[in-house]
């Protein structure tokens, strides 16, 4: 058995309000990340404006949410402009180097601080079909 893939999570704080509230920029970021990770997109990115979620007690003031389906899995983004916060995932069955991705995101969103984790997924993924 071998691992299935890799999952990068990126959370950034103190980001530019203008960048986080720019729908076109979020669309471009998803396209750019596909290229930086050397992946192949299966769909155009989808970005929607998400109103704040009142059921979370004010925790979610709204922003943009989006994703792009890639041949290798997906990339997703969620912005919270009023909080200066972004959360983003790159999930892929193909290995990728996260350094350029993190550098690009920090620069694009002018992050003052950030957290990154990269984990292996599907640690018991079978090497052959079982059915």
TORLO-509058 format. One record per residue: residue in three letters; y, z negated, x negated of N, C-alpha, C in turn. Coordinates in pm, whole numbers, plus 50000, padded with zeros to 5 digits. Atoms other than C-alpha are relative to their C-alpha. Example, Ala and Ser with C-alpha at 12.3 -4.5 7.8 and 13.67 -1.06 7.14 Angstrom:
% TORLO-509058
[pt 'ALA',[49881,50000,49911],[49550,49220,48770],[50120,50000,49910]] [pt 'SER',[49881,50006,50082],[49894,49286,48633],[50109,49927,50077]] 
***
This chain:
% TORLO-509058
[pt 'UNK',[49881,50000,49917],[50000,50000,50000],[50125,50000,49913]] [pt 'UNK',[49874,49991,50072],[50354,50074,49893],[50115,49975,50097]] [pt 'UNK',[49886,50023,49912],[50699,49992,50025],[50040,50130,50069]] [pt 'UNK',[49956,49884,49923],[50840,50222,50290],[50136,50049,49953]] [pt 'UNK',[49866,49956,50036],[51204,50222,50187],[50090,49888,49955]] [pt 'UNK',[49898,50094,50045],[51526,50046,50095],[50108,49987,50106]] [pt 'UNK',[49896,50028,49901],[51792,49884,50313],[50116,49929,49930]] [pt 'UNK',[49877,50055,50058],[52143,49828,50180],[50088,49950,50113]] [pt 'UNK',[49901,50051,49905],[52375,49603,50378],[50127,49970,49921]] [pt 'UNK',[49869,50015,50062],[52744,49598,50296],[50094,49935,50101]] [pt 'UNK',[49900,50068,49917],[52996,49352,50443],[50124,49983,49914]] [pt 'UNK',[49877,50011,50078],[53359,49361,50331],[50109,49932,50081]] [pt 'UNK',[49899,50087,49942],[53654,49134,50398],[50138,50033,49945]] [pt 'UNK',[49864,49975,50045],[54031,49166,50378],[50029,50147,49984]] [pt 'UNK',[49985,49855,50010],[54008,49541,50432],[50129,50048,50066]] [pt 'UNK',[49881,49937,49945],[54294,49773,50521],[49987,50020,50152]] [pt 'UNK',[49999,49981,49855],[54379,49761,50892],[50006,50150,50034]] [pt 'UNK',[49984,49857,49974],[54482,50128,50877],[49868,50074,49981]] [pt 'UNK',[50127,49933,50025],[54149,50235,50728],[49897,49964,50107]] [pt 'UNK',[50100,50046,49903],[53937,50026,50965],[50028,50051,50141]] [pt 'UNK',[49965,49954,49865],[54125,50154,51271],[50015,50153,50007]] [pt 'UNK',[49990,49855,50006],[54098,50522,51172],[49864,50062,50031]] [pt 'UNK',[50127,49943,49957],[53820,50693,51369],[49957,50118,49913]] [pt 'UNK',[50032,49883,50082],[53839,51014,51165],[49950,49958,49862]] [pt 'UNK',[50045,50050,50130],[53805,50819,50841],[49857,49947,50009]] [pt 'UNK',[50136,50052,49983],[53495,50641,50972],[49898,50114,50009]] [pt 'UNK',[50084,49881,49991],[53345,50981,51060],[49978,50059,49860]] [pt 'UNK',[50008,49945,50135],[53424,51109,50710],[49917,49913,49907]] [pt 'UNK',[50077,50093,50083],[53276,50797,50549],[49851,50022,50020]] [pt 'UNK',[50142,49977,49974],[52942,50857,50719],[49953,50130,49934]] [pt 'UNK',[50034,49874,50066],[52940,51218,50599],[49997,49984,49848]] [pt 'UNK',[49992,50019,50145],[53044,51115,50248],[49882,49918,49947]] [pt 'UNK',[50112,50084,50045],[52773,50848,50225],[49869,50078,49995]] [pt 'UNK',[50119,49915,50004],[52505,51103,50308],[49997,50075,49867]] [pt 'UNK',[49992,49925,50126],[52623,51307,50010],[49982,49908,49878]] [pt 'UNK',[50009,50092,50113],[52664,51008,49776],[49857,49950,49979]] [pt 'UNK',[50138,50049,50009],[52311,50887,49855],[49900,50114,49977]] [pt 'UNK',[50083,49880,50019],[52180,51244,49811],[49893,50010,50109]] [pt 'UNK',[50087,49992,49883],[52032,51246,50161],[50030,50130,50076]] [pt 'UNK',[49980,49881,49918],[52012,51514,50429],[50018,49955,50144]] [pt 'UNK',[49975,50045,49863],[52170,51458,50770],[49930,50091,50101]] [pt 'UNK',[50065,49928,49891],[51987,51559,51086],[50093,50019,50119]] [pt 'UNK',[49901,49991,49893],[52284,51505,51318],[50138,49983,49938]] [pt 'UNK',[49864,50034,50039],[52658,51494,51291],[50021,49851,50030]] [pt 'UNK',[49972,50139,49969],[52795,51140,51278],[50054,49983,50142]] [pt 'UNK',[49949,50038,49869],[52869,50972,51610],[50082,49873,49979]] [pt 'UNK',[49911,50118,50009],[53163,50729,51626],[50052,49972,50140]] [pt 'UNK',[49944,50038,49871],[53263,50537,51937],[50095,49882,49981]] [pt 'UNK',[49909,50114,49998],[53550,50301,52006],[49933,49892,50084]] [pt 'UNK',[50063,50112,49931],[53403,49966,52101],[50106,49895,50033]] [pt 'UNK',[49909,50106,49960],[53614,49727,52304],[49944,49865,49957]] [pt 'UNK',[50045,50134,50037],[53598,49360,52219],[49894,49949,50097]] [pt 'UNK',[50109,50055,49920],[53293,49174,52345],[50034,49856,50036]] [pt 'UNK',[49957,50133,49956],[53410,48875,52548],[49884,49903,50012]] [pt 'UNK',[50114,50091,49988],[53058,48736,52581],[49971,49928,49869]] [pt 'UNK',[50021,50065,50129],[53070,48641,52214],[50109,49898,49969]] [pt 'UNK',[49898,50103,50019],[53356,48394,52264],[50113,50041,49908]] [pt 'UNK',[49889,49953,50083],[53620,48609,52092],[49960,50040,49860]] [pt 'UNK',[50047,49967,50134],[53405,48673,51784],[50016,50149,49968]] [pt 'UNK',[49993,49855,50017],[53418,49051,51839],[50125,50056,50066]] [pt 'UNK',[49876,49947,49942],[53774,49186,51883],[49997,50152,50022]] [pt 'UNK',[50011,49855,49982],[53647,49546,51895],[50029,50076,49873]] [pt 'UNK',[49980,49912,50115],[53667,49839,51658],[49924,50128,50022]] [pt 'UNK',[50080,49878,49992],[53459,50145,51581],[49857,49970,49958]] [pt 'UNK',[50141,50006,50038],[53082,50171,51570],[49950,50143,49991]] [pt 'UNK',[50050,49866,50015],[52895,50473,51450],[49875,50006,49915]] [pt 'UNK',[50121,49979,50078],[52588,50617,51287],[49984,50148,49971]] [pt 'UNK',[50046,49865,50027],[52442,50927,51134],[49850,49989,49973]] [pt 'UNK',[50145,49996,50023],[52071,51006,51150],[49976,50093,49882]] [pt 'UNK',[50033,49920,50117],[51945,51128,50818],[49850,50023,49996]] [pt 'UNK',[50142,49969,50012],[51612,51285,50732],[49923,49878,49948]] [pt 'UNK',[50063,50115,50063],[51540,50968,50536],[50009,49873,50086]] [pt 'UNK',[49989,50110,49904],[51644,50724,50820],[50137,49999,50067]] [pt 'UNK',[49868,50002,49937],[52006,50629,50911],[50103,49924,49916]] [pt 'UNK',[49887,50074,50056],[52348,50504,50806],[50085,49958,50120]] [pt 'UNK',[49918,50048,49888],[52555,50287,51042],[50122,49925,49949]] [pt 'UNK',[49873,50063,50034],[52907,50144,51044],[50055,49926,50122]] [pt 'UNK',[49931,50077,49895],[53092,49879,51246],[50128,49944,49938]] [pt 'UNK',[49872,50051,50052],[53462,49804,51191],[50059,49900,50098]] [pt 'UNK',[49930,50103,49923],[53663,49506,51311],[50140,49990,49939]] [pt 'UNK',[49870,49986,50066],[54018,49608,51217],[50086,49875,50010]] [pt 'UNK',[49917,50120,49983],[54188,49298,51360],[49956,49886,49911]] [pt 'UNK',[50053,50103,50089],[53968,49085,51136],[49994,50047,49854]] [pt 'UNK',[50007,49946,50135],[53989,49313,50830],[49857,50007,49948]] [pt 'UNK',[50142,50011,50034],[53607,49327,50834],[49925,50128,50035]] [pt 'UNK',[50089,49888,49975],[53348,49603,50809],[49858,49958,49963]] [pt 'UNK',[50141,50017,50034],[52970,49593,50815],[49935,50137,50007]] [pt 'UNK',[50056,49867,50012],[52765,49893,50711],[49858,49989,49946]] [pt 'UNK',[50139,49997,50046],[52396,49975,50656],[49963,50140,49953]] [pt 'UNK',[50065,49876,50043],[52216,50245,50460],[49852,49966,49991]] [pt 'UNK',[50144,50024,49996],[51845,50253,50540],[49930,50131,49972]] [pt 'UNK',[50061,49875,50042],[51626,50510,50370],[49860,49979,49944]] [pt 'UNK',[50133,50001,50061],[51265,50584,50283],[50003,50062,49861]] [pt 'UNK',[49981,49941,50133],[51401,50762,49974],[50084,49904,49916]] [pt 'UNK',[49919,50088,50085],[51525,50547,49683],[50140,50057,49978]] [pt 'UNK',[49862,49958,50026],[51901,50558,49624],[50069,49895,49915]] [pt 'UNK',[49924,50088,50088],[52149,50408,49381],[50122,49949,50077]] [pt 'UNK',[49894,50056,49916],[52389,50171,49552],[50136,49987,49932]] [pt 'UNK',[49874,50022,50070],[52659,50144,49281],[50113,50090,50046]] [pt 'UNK',[49896,49906,49958],[52853,50458,49376],[50037,49979,50146]] [pt 'UNK',[49973,50025,49858],[52821,50375,49746],[50093,49881,50016]] [pt 'UNK',[49917,50121,49991],[52966,50025,49704],[50140,50026,49944]] [pt 'UNK',[49870,49968,50060],[53244,50150,49476],[50084,50085,50097]] [pt 'UNK',[49931,49913,49903],[53335,50423,49729],[50050,49919,50120]] [pt 'UNK',[49962,50079,49882],[53339,50177,50022],[50112,49902,49967]] [pt 'UNK',[49894,50095,50039],[53547,49918,49836],[50135,50071,49986]] [pt 'UNK',[49876,49924,50019],[53804,50182,49743],[50052,50053,50134]] [pt 'UNK',[49960,49939,49874],[53810,50354,50083],[50060,49899,50096]] [pt 'UNK',[49954,50102,49904],[53855,50034,50284],[50087,49894,49935]] [pt 'UNK',[49914,50093,50074],[54057,49850,50015],[49952,49856,50016]] [pt 'UNK',[50061,50132,49981],[53818,49555,50032],[50050,49901,49895]] [pt 'UNK',[49960,50107,50090],[53943,49230,49884],[49879,49920,49953]] [pt 'UNK',[50123,50070,50033],[53592,49080,49885],[49886,50071,50073]] [pt 'UNK',[50113,49934,49935],[53244,49200,49973],[49869,49932,49965]] [pt 'UNK',[50138,50044,50022],[52876,49109,50001],[49910,50122,50011]] [pt 'UNK',[50097,49890,49998],[52593,49350,49925],[49861,49941,49982]] [pt 'UNK',[50141,50030,50022],[52221,49307,49969],[49922,50130,50007]] [pt 'UNK',[50089,49885,49994],[51950,49559,49905],[49858,49945,50002]] [pt 'UNK',[50135,50052,49984],[51603,49484,50027],[49901,50114,50014]] [pt 'UNK',[50109,49905,49978],[51272,49663,50028],[49948,49982,50141]] [pt 'UNK',[50051,50003,49863],[51136,49751,50371],[49858,50055,50003]] [pt 'UNK',[50136,49950,49983],[50781,49810,50488],[49913,49973,49880]] [pt 'UNK',[50073,50035,50122],[50618,49623,50202],[49850,50025,50009]] [pt 'UNK',[50144,49975,49980],[50274,49684,50353],[49975,50136,50061]] [pt 'UNK',[50011,49866,49943],[50330,50047,50446],[49875,50069,49948]] [pt 'UNK',[50126,49938,50044],[49992,50226,50442],[50024,50130,49924]] [pt 'UNK',[49992,49877,50079],[49940,50505,50190],[49936,50119,50069]] [pt 'UNK',[50067,49890,49928],[49739,50710,50439],[50002,49972,50150]] [pt 'UNK',[50004,50013,49854],[49712,50773,50811],[49885,49907,50040]] [pt 'UNK',[50107,50087,49953],[49515,50514,51001],[49945,50047,50135]] [pt 'UNK',[50049,49944,49873],[49470,50719,51322],[49993,50150,49992]] 
***
